[in-house]
Amino acid sequence: MGHENEPRPSWSEAPDGWNWLAQDADGRWFWYAVEPQLGLAGGVWRSPRSAQQFARRGEANPLWYETCTTRPEQTPDQPHKEEI
């Protein structure tokens, strides 16, 4: 089960305003502009199509429903990704 050691996509790769990241059961990672909803029947996170963007392909993950995370808040002393 490679998912345990597989890195998540980096928030530095996320489009501005896309504040959620989650992995579907088949291993695909997506950025979300709105908080996605758990779709247990299909093994996917659900949101309007226009509010999701493919991030990366990963290994199938039986614990996919535990992967949804919110973008970490930046503190004032952290540079924005454009400044790095």
Beta strands, then each sheet from edge to edge (+ up, - down):
strand 1: 20-23
strand 2: 28-32
strand 3: 37-39
strand 4: 44-46
strand 5: 52-57
strand 6: 69-70
sheet 1: 5+ 2- 1+ 6-
sheet 2: 3+ 4-
end
